[in-house]
Amino acid sequence: MLDSGSSRELPVNASSVLLFDQAMRLQLIRTEIVRAAQELNRLKDQDLAELGINRNDIDDVIERYI
């Protein structure tokens, strides 16, 4: 017979909590990276060149993190 409350009594592994926390932080960082890349993508090619950024690199970053 199954105990309905047994799943609540399982101990939480500390490493699982840390991994989950890291995953959430990485997700936030990914969102910020995409947002920054999209903002840079609005610049003219000449402005990007002055910053030393290639538009293809911006597109690659957006593709990778979406």
N, CA, C and O atoms as a Tripos MOL2 file, in Angstrom:
@<TRIPOS>MOLECULE
protein
  264   263    66     0     0
PROTEIN
NO_CHARGES

@<TRIPOS>ATOM
      1 N           0.8450   -1.1720    0.0000 N.3       1 MET1
      2 CA          0.0000    0.0000    0.0000 C.3       1 MET1
      3 C           0.8940    1.2390    0.0000 C.2       1 MET1
      4 O           1.9020    1.2820    0.7050 O.2       1 MET1
      5 N           0.5310    2.2230   -0.7740 N.am      2 LEU2
      6 CA          1.3170    3.4440   -0.8820 C.3       2 LEU2
      7 C           0.9020    4.4530    0.1640 C.2       2 LEU2
      8 O          -0.2820    4.6300    0.4530 O.2       2 LEU2
      9 N           1.8790    5.0970    0.7120 N.am      3 ASP3
     10 CA          1.6170    6.1480    1.6940 C.3       3 ASP3
     11 C           1.5790    7.4790    0.9570 C.2       3 ASP3
     12 O           2.5610    7.8440    0.3110 O.2       3 ASP3
     13 N           0.4860    8.2050    1.0340 N.am      4 SER4
     14 CA          0.3290    9.4480    0.2750 C.3       4 SER4
     15 C           1.2690   10.5550    0.7310 C.2       4 SER4
     16 O           1.5480   11.4710   -0.0420 O.2       4 SER4
     17 N           1.7590   10.4990    1.9460 N.am      5 GLY5
     18 CA          2.6390   11.5440    2.4490 C.3       5 GLY5
     19 C           4.1130   11.2050    2.3340 C.2       5 GLY5
     20 O           4.9560   12.0050    2.7390 O.2       5 GLY5
     21 N           4.4460   10.0530    1.7980 N.am      6 SER6
     22 CA          5.8360    9.6140    1.7740 C.3       6 SER6
     23 C           6.7330   10.4850    0.9080 C.2       6 SER6
     24 O           7.9110   10.6470    1.2260 O.2       6 SER6
     25 N           6.2160   11.0510   -0.1750 N.am      7 SER7
     26 CA          7.0530   11.8690   -1.0470 C.3       7 SER7
     27 C           7.4790   13.1620   -0.3550 C.2       7 SER7
     28 O           8.5240   13.7140   -0.7000 O.2       7 SER7
     29 N           6.7310   13.6480    0.5790 N.am      8 ARG8
     30 CA          7.0500   14.8600    1.3280 C.3       8 ARG8
     31 C           8.1850   14.6270    2.3150 C.2       8 ARG8
     32 O           8.8810   15.5640    2.7070 O.2       8 ARG8
     33 N           8.3670   13.3670    2.7120 N.am      9 GLU9
     34 CA          9.3360   13.0610    3.7450 C.3       9 GLU9
     35 C          10.7240   12.7460    3.1810 C.2       9 GLU9
     36 O          11.6540   12.4990    3.9490 O.2       9 GLU9
     37 N          10.8790   12.7510    1.8600 N.am     10 LEU10
     38 CA         12.1800   12.4720    1.2710 C.3      10 LEU10
     39 C          13.1220   13.6340    1.5620 C.2      10 LEU10
     40 O          12.7450   14.7940    1.3900 O.2      10 LEU10
     41 N          14.3460   13.3340    2.0020 N.am     11 PRO11
     42 CA         15.2890   14.4150    2.2720 C.3      11 PRO11
     43 C          15.7380   15.0750    0.9640 C.2      11 PRO11
     44 O          15.8520   14.4170   -0.0700 O.2      11 PRO11
     45 N          15.9860   16.3680    1.0280 N.am     12 VAL12
     46 CA         16.4520   17.1130   -0.1420 C.3      12 VAL12
     47 C          17.9640   17.0910   -0.1330 C.2      12 VAL12
     48 O          18.6010   17.4630    0.8530 O.2      12 VAL12
     49 N          18.5210   16.6590   -1.2250 N.am     13 ASN13
     50 CA         19.9650   16.5980   -1.3780 C.3      13 ASN13
     51 C          20.4900   18.0230   -1.5830 C.2      13 ASN13
     52 O          20.0060   18.7410   -2.4580 O.2      13 ASN13
     53 N          21.4680   18.4300   -0.7870 N.am     14 ALA14
     54 CA         22.0100   19.7930   -0.8690 C.3      14 ALA14
     55 C          22.6110   20.0700   -2.2410 C.2      14 ALA14
     56 O          22.4890   21.1820   -2.7540 O.2      14 ALA14
     57 N          23.2520   19.0820   -2.8350 N.am     15 SER15
     58 CA         23.8420   19.3060   -4.1520 C.3      15 SER15
     59 C          22.7670   19.5310   -5.2040 C.2      15 SER15
     60 O          22.9920   20.2690   -6.1630 O.2      15 SER15
     61 N          21.6110   18.9140   -5.0420 N.am     16 SER16
     62 CA         20.4990   19.1420   -5.9690 C.3      16 SER16
     63 C          20.0150   20.5830   -5.8800 C.2      16 SER16
     64 O          19.7170   21.2090   -6.8970 O.2      16 SER16
     65 N          19.9400   21.0970   -4.6850 N.am     17 VAL17
     66 CA         19.5200   22.4910   -4.4880 C.3      17 VAL17
     67 C          20.5380   23.4370   -5.1160 C.2      17 VAL17
     68 O          20.1600   24.4080   -5.7700 O.2      17 VAL17
     69 N          21.8160   23.1630   -4.9220 N.am     18 LEU18
     70 CA         22.8660   24.0090   -5.5030 C.3      18 LEU18
     71 C          22.8400   23.9510   -7.0250 C.2      18 LEU18
     72 O          22.9890   24.9770   -7.6880 O.2      18 LEU18
     73 N          22.6520   22.7660   -7.5770 N.am     19 LEU19
     74 CA         22.5760   22.6400   -9.0340 C.3      19 LEU19
     75 C          21.3840   23.3900   -9.5930 C.2      19 LEU19
     76 O          21.4880   24.0430  -10.6310 O.2      19 LEU19
     77 N          20.2530   23.3020   -8.9110 N.am     20 PHE20
     78 CA         19.0690   24.0270   -9.3570 C.3      20 PHE20
     79 C          19.3170   25.5370   -9.3060 C.2      20 PHE20
     80 O          18.9360   26.2590  -10.2270 O.2      20 PHE20
     81 N          19.9530   26.0110   -8.2380 N.am     21 ASP21
     82 CA         20.2690   27.4280   -8.1050 C.3      21 ASP21
     83 C          21.1870   27.8880   -9.2330 C.2      21 ASP21
     84 O          20.9830   28.9590   -9.8050 O.2      21 ASP21
     85 N          22.1910   27.0850   -9.5500 N.am     22 GLN22
     86 CA         23.1010   27.4360  -10.6390 C.3      22 GLN22
     87 C          22.3720   27.4750  -11.9710 C.2      22 GLN22
     88 O          22.6180   28.3620  -12.7890 O.2      22 GLN22
     89 N          21.4840   26.5280  -12.1950 N.am     23 ALA23
     90 CA         20.7230   26.4990  -13.4450 C.3      23 ALA23
     91 C          19.8650   27.7490  -13.5900 C.2      23 ALA23
     92 O          19.7690   28.3160  -14.6780 O.2      23 ALA23
     93 N          19.2530   28.1720  -12.5180 N.am     24 MET24
     94 CA         18.4260   29.3780  -12.5690 C.3      24 MET24
     95 C          19.2790   30.6150  -12.8460 C.2      24 MET24
     96 O          18.8650   31.5000  -13.5960 O.2      24 MET24
     97 N          20.4530   30.6780  -12.2510 N.am     25 ARG25
     98 CA         21.3600   31.8060  -12.5090 C.3      25 ARG25
     99 C          21.8260   31.8030  -13.9610 C.2      25 ARG25
    100 O          21.8890   32.8550  -14.5970 O.2      25 ARG25
    101 N          22.1530   30.6180  -14.4870 N.am     26 LEU26
    102 CA         22.5720   30.5210  -15.8760 C.3      26 LEU26
    103 C          21.4590   30.9550  -16.8140 C.2      26 LEU26
    104 O          21.7210   31.6100  -17.8230 O.2      26 LEU26
    105 N          20.2370   30.6030  -16.5000 N.am     27 GLN27
    106 CA         19.1080   31.0180  -17.3260 C.3      27 GLN27
    107 C          18.9890   32.5400  -17.3450 C.2      27 GLN27
    108 O          18.7210   33.1300  -18.3920 O.2      27 GLN27
    109 N          19.1840   33.1670  -16.2060 N.am     28 LEU28
    110 CA         19.1360   34.6220  -16.1320 C.3      28 LEU28
    111 C          20.2610   35.2340  -16.9620 C.2      28 LEU28
    112 O          20.0470   36.2100  -17.6810 O.2      28 LEU28
    113 N          21.4500   34.6650  -16.8620 N.am     29 ILE29
    114 CA         22.5840   35.1630  -17.6330 C.3      29 ILE29
    115 C          22.3170   35.0050  -19.1220 C.2      29 ILE29
    116 O          22.6080   35.9130  -19.9000 O.2      29 ILE29
    117 N          21.7690   33.8710  -19.5280 N.am     30 ARG30
    118 CA         21.4530   33.6550  -20.9430 C.3      30 ARG30
    119 C          20.4950   34.7290  -21.4510 C.2      30 ARG30
    120 O          20.6780   35.2600  -22.5460 O.2      30 ARG30
    121 N          19.4920   35.0420  -20.6690 N.am     31 THR31
    122 CA         18.5260   36.0680  -21.0580 C.3      31 THR31
    123 C          19.2080   37.4140  -21.2420 C.2      31 THR31
    124 O          18.9280   38.1350  -22.2000 O.2      31 THR31
    125 N          20.1060   37.7510  -20.3190 N.am     32 GLU32
    126 CA         20.8230   39.0220  -20.4020 C.3      32 GLU32
    127 C          21.7620   39.0570  -21.6100 C.2      32 GLU32
    128 O          21.9040   40.0990  -22.2490 O.2      32 GLU32
    129 N          22.4010   37.9350  -21.9260 N.am     33 ILE33
    130 CA         23.2930   37.8570  -23.0840 C.3      33 ILE33
    131 C          22.5100   38.1050  -24.3650 C.2      33 ILE33
    132 O          22.9420   38.8750  -25.2230 O.2      33 ILE33
    133 N          21.3710   37.4600  -24.4930 N.am     34 VAL34
    134 CA         20.5470   37.6330  -25.6920 C.3      34 VAL34
    135 C          20.0630   39.0750  -25.7980 C.2      34 VAL34
    136 O          20.0810   39.6590  -26.8810 O.2      34 VAL34
    137 N          19.6360   39.6430  -24.6920 N.am     35 ARG35
    138 CA         19.1580   41.0270  -24.6930 C.3      35 ARG35
    139 C          20.2700   41.9890  -25.1320 C.2      35 ARG35
    140 O          20.0290   42.8970  -25.9270 O.2      35 ARG35
    141 N          21.4790   41.7890  -24.6150 N.am     36 ALA36
    142 CA         22.6110   42.6420  -24.9860 C.3      36 ALA36
    143 C          22.9650   42.4600  -26.4590 C.2      36 ALA36
    144 O          23.2400   43.4370  -27.1560 O.2      36 ALA36
    145 N          22.9600   41.2200  -26.9370 N.am     37 ALA37
    146 CA         23.2710   40.9630  -28.3420 C.3      37 ALA37
    147 C          22.2290   41.6000  -29.2590 C.2      37 ALA37
    148 O          22.5770   42.1610  -30.2980 O.2      37 ALA37
    149 N          20.9700   41.5170  -28.8830 N.am     38 GLN38
    150 CA         19.9220   42.1400  -29.6870 C.3      38 GLN38
    151 C          20.0840   43.6560  -29.7260 C.2      38 GLN38
    152 O          19.8420   44.2850  -30.7560 O.2      38 GLN38
    153 N          20.4920   44.2360  -28.6060 N.am     39 GLU39
    154 CA         20.7120   45.6770  -28.5710 C.3      39 GLU39
    155 C          21.8870   46.0600  -29.4770 C.2      39 GLU39
    156 O          21.8040   47.0330  -30.2260 O.2      39 GLU39
    157 N          22.9710   45.2970  -29.4060 N.am     40 LEU40
    158 CA         24.1160   45.5630  -30.2750 C.3      40 LEU40
    159 C          23.7590   45.3580  -31.7450 C.2      40 LEU40
    160 O          24.2880   46.0450  -32.6180 O.2      40 LEU40
    161 N          22.8770   44.4270  -32.0090 N.am     41 ASN41
    162 CA         22.4900   44.1240  -33.3880 C.3      41 ASN41
    163 C          21.7660   45.2960  -34.0440 C.2      41 ASN41
    164 O          21.6790   45.3590  -35.2700 O.2      41 ASN41
    165 N          21.2490   46.2160  -33.2470 N.am     42 ARG42
    166 CA         20.5620   47.3970  -33.7860 C.3      42 ARG42
    167 C          21.5400   48.4610  -34.2970 C.2      42 ARG42
    168 O          21.1440   49.3760  -35.0180 O.2      42 ARG42
    169 N          22.8140   48.3380  -33.9220 N.am     43 LEU43
    170 CA         23.8120   49.3190  -34.3510 C.3      43 LEU43
    171 C          24.1650   49.1330  -35.8200 C.2      43 LEU43
    172 O          23.9890   48.0540  -36.3860 O.2      43 LEU43
    173 N          24.6640   50.2030  -36.4260 N.am     44 LYS44
    174 CA         25.1360   50.1440  -37.8070 C.3      44 LYS44
    175 C          26.4350   49.3490  -37.8470 C.2      44 LYS44
    176 O          27.1530   49.2550  -36.8520 O.2      44 LYS44
    177 N          26.7230   48.7780  -39.0170 N.am     45 ASP45
    178 CA         27.9480   47.9940  -39.1800 C.3      45 ASP45
    179 C          29.1920   48.8090  -38.8290 C.2      45 ASP45
    180 O          30.1320   48.2750  -38.2400 O.2      45 ASP45
    181 N          29.2070   50.0860  -39.1830 N.am     46 GLN46
    182 CA         30.3600   50.9370  -38.8930 C.3      46 GLN46
    183 C          30.5420   51.0990  -37.3830 C.2      46 GLN46
    184 O          31.6660   51.0580  -36.8810 O.2      46 GLN46
    185 N          29.4400   51.2810  -36.6680 N.am     47 ASP47
    186 CA         29.5130   51.4100  -35.2080 C.3      47 ASP47
    187 C          30.0300   50.1170  -34.5750 C.2      47 ASP47
    188 O          30.8330   50.1470  -33.6440 O.2      47 ASP47
    189 N          29.5600   48.9910  -35.0910 N.am     48 LEU48
    190 CA         30.0340   47.7080  -34.5740 C.3      48 LEU48
    191 C          31.5250   47.5340  -34.8400 C.2      48 LEU48
    192 O          32.2680   47.0540  -33.9840 O.2      48 LEU48
    193 N          31.9550   47.9320  -36.0470 N.am     49 ALA49
    194 CA         33.3710   47.8120  -36.4030 C.3      49 ALA49
    195 C          34.2300   48.6530  -35.4690 C.2      49 ALA49
    196 O          35.3210   48.2330  -35.0830 O.2      49 ALA49
    197 N          33.7510   49.8280  -35.1060 N.am     50 GLU50
    198 CA         34.4940   50.6870  -34.1760 C.3      50 GLU50
    199 C          34.6220   50.0350  -32.7980 C.2      50 GLU50
    200 O          35.5910   50.2730  -32.0770 O.2      50 GLU50
    201 N          33.6460   49.2210  -32.4460 N.am     51 LEU51
    202 CA         33.6870   48.5000  -31.1790 C.3      51 LEU51
    203 C          34.4660   47.1910  -31.2880 C.2      51 LEU51
    204 O          34.7260   46.5290  -30.2830 O.2      51 LEU51
    205 N          34.8370   46.8240  -32.5200 N.am     52 GLY52
    206 CA         35.5590   45.5760  -32.7350 C.3      52 GLY52
    207 C          34.6600   44.3560  -32.7030 C.2      52 GLY52
    208 O          35.0950   43.2610  -32.3470 O.2      52 GLY52
    209 N          33.4050   44.5510  -33.0760 N.am     53 ILE53
    210 CA         32.4250   43.4630  -33.0440 C.3      53 ILE53
    211 C          31.9580   43.1610  -34.4620 C.2      53 ILE53
    212 O          31.6530   44.0700  -35.2340 O.2      53 ILE53
    213 N          31.9070   41.8950  -34.7890 N.am     54 ASN54
    214 CA         31.4310   41.4380  -36.0810 C.3      54 ASN54
    215 C          29.9540   41.0660  -35.9500 C.2      54 ASN54
    216 O          29.5660   40.3730  -35.0090 O.2      54 ASN54
    217 N          29.1400   41.5250  -36.8870 N.am     55 ARG55
    218 CA         27.7000   41.2330  -36.8220 C.3      55 ARG55
    219 C          27.4300   39.7320  -36.8360 C.2      55 ARG55
    220 O          26.4870   39.2730  -36.1920 O.2      55 ARG55
    221 N          28.2380   38.9640  -37.5580 N.am     56 ASN56
    222 CA         28.0550   37.5110  -37.5830 C.3      56 ASN56
    223 C          28.2310   36.9160  -36.1880 C.2      56 ASN56
    224 O          27.5400   35.9630  -35.8280 O.2      56 ASN56
    225 N          29.1500   37.4730  -35.4050 N.am     57 ASP57
    226 CA         29.3390   36.9980  -34.0330 C.3      57 ASP57
    227 C          28.1030   37.2620  -33.1880 C.2      57 ASP57
    228 O          27.7180   36.4340  -32.3630 O.2      57 ASP57
    229 N          27.4890   38.4110  -33.3950 N.am     58 ILE58
    230 CA         26.2620   38.7440  -32.6740 C.3      58 ILE58
    231 C          25.1660   37.7510  -33.0330 C.2      58 ILE58
    232 O          24.4740   37.2330  -32.1560 O.2      58 ILE58
    233 N          25.0130   37.4930  -34.3130 N.am     59 ASP59
    234 CA         23.9920   36.5430  -34.7660 C.3      59 ASP59
    235 C          24.2470   35.1560  -34.1920 C.2      59 ASP59
    236 O          23.3090   34.4660  -33.7910 O.2      59 ASP59
    237 N          25.5120   34.7450  -34.1510 N.am     60 ASP60
    238 CA         25.8670   33.4310  -33.5870 C.3      60 ASP60
    239 C          25.5110   33.3480  -32.1110 C.2      60 ASP60
    240 O          25.0040   32.3290  -31.6440 O.2      60 ASP60
    241 N          25.7810   34.4320  -31.3760 N.am     61 VAL61
    242 CA         25.4670   34.4480  -29.9480 C.3      61 VAL61
    243 C          23.9570   34.3520  -29.7170 C.2      61 VAL61
    244 O          23.4970   33.6010  -28.8560 O.2      61 VAL61
    245 N          23.2020   35.1140  -30.4880 N.am     62 ILE62
    246 CA         21.7490   35.0760  -30.3520 C.3      62 ILE62
    247 C          21.2370   33.6760  -30.6600 C.2      62 ILE62
    248 O          20.3950   33.1490  -29.9340 O.2      62 ILE62
    249 N          21.7350   33.0780  -31.7200 N.am     63 GLU63
    250 CA         21.3260   31.7200  -32.1110 C.3      63 GLU63
    251 C          21.6730   30.7090  -31.0320 C.2      63 GLU63
    252 O          20.8730   29.8260  -30.7240 O.2      63 GLU63
    253 N          22.8590   30.8350  -30.4570 N.am     64 ARG64
    254 CA         23.3360   29.8670  -29.4540 C.3      64 ARG64
    255 C          22.5180   29.9240  -28.1870 C.2      64 ARG64
    256 O          22.2410   28.8870  -27.5850 O.2      64 ARG64
    257 N          22.1210   31.1260  -27.7640 N.am     65 TYR65
    258 CA         21.4900   31.2630  -26.4510 C.3      65 TYR65
    259 C          19.9720   31.3100  -26.4800 C.2      65 TYR65
    260 O          19.3370   31.3800  -25.4280 O.2      65 TYR65
    261 N          19.3840   31.2750  -27.6600 N.am     66 ILE66
    262 CA         17.9100   31.2640  -27.7200 C.3      66 ILE66
    263 C          17.4050   29.8540  -27.6200 C.2      66 ILE66
    264 O          16.1960   29.6270  -27.6500 O.2      66 ILE66
@<TRIPOS>BOND
     1     1     2 1
     2     2     3 1
     3     3     4 2
     4     3     5 am
     5     5     6 1
     6     6     7 1
     7     7     8 2
     8     7     9 am
     9     9    10 1
    10    10    11 1
    11    11    12 2
    12    11    13 am
    13    13    14 1
    14    14    15 1
    15    15    16 2
    16    15    17 am
    17    17    18 1
    18    18    19 1
    19    19    20 2
    20    19    21 am
    21    21    22 1
    22    22    23 1
    23    23    24 2
    24    23    25 am
    25    25    26 1
    26    26    27 1
    27    27    28 2
    28    27    29 am
    29    29    30 1
    30    30    31 1
    31    31    32 2
    32    31    33 am
    33    33    34 1
    34    34    35 1
    35    35    36 2
    36    35    37 am
    37    37    38 1
    38    38    39 1
    39    39    40 2
    40    39    41 am
    41    41    42 1
    42    42    43 1
    43    43    44 2
    44    43    45 am
    45    45    46 1
    46    46    47 1
    47    47    48 2
    48    47    49 am
    49    49    50 1
    50    50    51 1
    51    51    52 2
    52    51    53 am
    53    53    54 1
    54    54    55 1
    55    55    56 2
    56    55    57 am
    57    57    58 1
    58    58    59 1
    59    59    60 2
    60    59    61 am
    61    61    62 1
    62    62    63 1
    63    63    64 2
    64    63    65 am
    65    65    66 1
    66    66    67 1
    67    67    68 2
    68    67    69 am
    69    69    70 1
    70    70    71 1
    71    71    72 2
    72    71    73 am
    73    73    74 1
    74    74    75 1
    75    75    76 2
    76    75    77 am
    77    77    78 1
    78    78    79 1
    79    79    80 2
    80    79    81 am
    81    81    82 1
    82    82    83 1
    83    83    84 2
    84    83    85 am
    85    85    86 1
    86    86    87 1
    87    87    88 2
    88    87    89 am
    89    89    90 1
    90    90    91 1
    91    91    92 2
    92    91    93 am
    93    93    94 1
    94    94    95 1
    95    95    96 2
    96    95    97 am
    97    97    98 1
    98    98    99 1
    99    99   100 2
   100    99   101 am
   101   101   102 1
   102   102   103 1
   103   103   104 2
   104   103   105 am
   105   105   106 1
   106   106   107 1
   107   107   108 2
   108   107   109 am
   109   109   110 1
   110   110   111 1
   111   111   112 2
   112   111   113 am
   113   113   114 1
   114   114   115 1
   115   115   116 2
   116   115   117 am
   117   117   118 1
   118   118   119 1
   119   119   120 2
   120   119   121 am
   121   121   122 1
   122   122   123 1
   123   123   124 2
   124   123   125 am
   125   125   126 1
   126   126   127 1
   127   127   128 2
   128   127   129 am
   129   129   130 1
   130   130   131 1
   131   131   132 2
   132   131   133 am
   133   133   134 1
   134   134   135 1
   135   135   136 2
   136   135   137 am
   137   137   138 1
   138   138   139 1
   139   139   140 2
   140   139   141 am
   141   141   142 1
   142   142   143 1
   143   143   144 2
   144   143   145 am
   145   145   146 1
   146   146   147 1
   147   147   148 2
   148   147   149 am
   149   149   150 1
   150   150   151 1
   151   151   152 2
   152   151   153 am
   153   153   154 1
   154   154   155 1
   155   155   156 2
   156   155   157 am
   157   157   158 1
   158   158   159 1
   159   159   160 2
   160   159   161 am
   161   161   162 1
   162   162   163 1
   163   163   164 2
   164   163   165 am
   165   165   166 1
   166   166   167 1
   167   167   168 2
   168   167   169 am
   169   169   170 1
   170   170   171 1
   171   171   172 2
   172   171   173 am
   173   173   174 1
   174   174   175 1
   175   175   176 2
   176   175   177 am
   177   177   178 1
   178   178   179 1
   179   179   180 2
   180   179   181 am
   181   181   182 1
   182   182   183 1
   183   183   184 2
   184   183   185 am
   185   185   186 1
   186   186   187 1
   187   187   188 2
   188   187   189 am
   189   189   190 1
   190   190   191 1
   191   191   192 2
   192   191   193 am
   193   193   194 1
   194   194   195 1
   195   195   196 2
   196   195   197 am
   197   197   198 1
   198   198   199 1
   199   199   200 2
   200   199   201 am
   201   201   202 1
   202   202   203 1
   203   203   204 2
   204   203   205 am
   205   205   206 1
   206   206   207 1
   207   207   208 2
   208   207   209 am
   209   209   210 1
   210   210   211 1
   211   211   212 2
   212   211   213 am
   213   213   214 1
   214   214   215 1
   215   215   216 2
   216   215   217 am
   217   217   218 1
   218   218   219 1
   219   219   220 2
   220   219   221 am
   221   221   222 1
   222   222   223 1
   223   223   224 2
   224   223   225 am
   225   225   226 1
   226   226   227 1
   227   227   228 2
   228   227   229 am
   229   229   230 1
   230   230   231 1
   231   231   232 2
   232   231   233 am
   233   233   234 1
   234   234   235 1
   235   235   236 2
   236   235   237 am
   237   237   238 1
   238   238   239 1
   239   239   240 2
   240   239   241 am
   241   241   242 1
   242   242   243 1
   243   243   244 2
   244   243   245 am
   245   245   246 1
   246   246   247 1
   247   247   248 2
   248   247   249 am
   249   249   250 1
   250   250   251 1
   251   251   252 2
   252   251   253 am
   253   253   254 1
   254   254   255 1
   255   255   256 2
   256   255   257 am
   257   257   258 1
   258   258   259 1
   259   259   260 2
   260   259   261 am
   261   261   262 1
   262   262   263 1
   263   263   264 2
@<TRIPOS>SUBSTRUCTURE
     1 MET1         2 RESIDUE 1 A MET
     2 LEU2         6 RESIDUE 1 A LEU
     3 ASP3        10 RESIDUE 1 A ASP
     4 SER4        14 RESIDUE 1 A SER
     5 GLY5        18 RESIDUE 1 A GLY
     6 SER6        22 RESIDUE 1 A SER
     7 SER7        26 RESIDUE 1 A SER
     8 ARG8        30 RESIDUE 1 A ARG
     9 GLU9        34 RESIDUE 1 A GLU
    10 LEU10       38 RESIDUE 1 A LEU
    11 PRO11       42 RESIDUE 1 A PRO
    12 VAL12       46 RESIDUE 1 A VAL
    13 ASN13       50 RESIDUE 1 A ASN
    14 ALA14       54 RESIDUE 1 A ALA
    15 SER15       58 RESIDUE 1 A SER
    16 SER16       62 RESIDUE 1 A SER
    17 VAL17       66 RESIDUE 1 A VAL
    18 LEU18       70 RESIDUE 1 A LEU
    19 LEU19       74 RESIDUE 1 A LEU
    20 PHE20       78 RESIDUE 1 A PHE
    21 ASP21       82 RESIDUE 1 A ASP
    22 GLN22       86 RESIDUE 1 A GLN
    23 ALA23       90 RESIDUE 1 A ALA
    24 MET24       94 RESIDUE 1 A MET
    25 ARG25       98 RESIDUE 1 A ARG
    26 LEU26      102 RESIDUE 1 A LEU
    27 GLN27      106 RESIDUE 1 A GLN
    28 LEU28      110 RESIDUE 1 A LEU
    29 ILE29      114 RESIDUE 1 A ILE
    30 ARG30      118 RESIDUE 1 A ARG
    31 THR31      122 RESIDUE 1 A THR
    32 GLU32      126 RESIDUE 1 A GLU
    33 ILE33      130 RESIDUE 1 A ILE
    34 VAL34      134 RESIDUE 1 A VAL
    35 ARG35      138 RESIDUE 1 A ARG
    36 ALA36      142 RESIDUE 1 A ALA
    37 ALA37      146 RESIDUE 1 A ALA
    38 GLN38      150 RESIDUE 1 A GLN
    39 GLU39      154 RESIDUE 1 A GLU
    40 LEU40      158 RESIDUE 1 A LEU
    41 ASN41      162 RESIDUE 1 A ASN
    42 ARG42      166 RESIDUE 1 A ARG
    43 LEU43      170 RESIDUE 1 A LEU
    44 LYS44      174 RESIDUE 1 A LYS
    45 ASP45      178 RESIDUE 1 A ASP
    46 GLN46      182 RESIDUE 1 A GLN
    47 ASP47      186 RESIDUE 1 A ASP
    48 LEU48      190 RESIDUE 1 A LEU
    49 ALA49      194 RESIDUE 1 A ALA
    50 GLU50      198 RESIDUE 1 A GLU
    51 LEU51      202 RESIDUE 1 A LEU
    52 GLY52      206 RESIDUE 1 A GLY
    53 ILE53      210 RESIDUE 1 A ILE
    54 ASN54      214 RESIDUE 1 A ASN
    55 ARG55      218 RESIDUE 1 A ARG
    56 ASN56      222 RESIDUE 1 A ASN
    57 ASP57      226 RESIDUE 1 A ASP
    58 ILE58      230 RESIDUE 1 A ILE
    59 ASP59      234 RESIDUE 1 A ASP
    60 ASP60      238 RESIDUE 1 A ASP
    61 VAL61      242 RESIDUE 1 A VAL
    62 ILE62      246 RESIDUE 1 A ILE
    63 GLU63      250 RESIDUE 1 A GLU
    64 ARG64      254 RESIDUE 1 A ARG
    65 TYR65      258 RESIDUE 1 A TYR
    66 ILE66      262 RESIDUE 1 A ILE
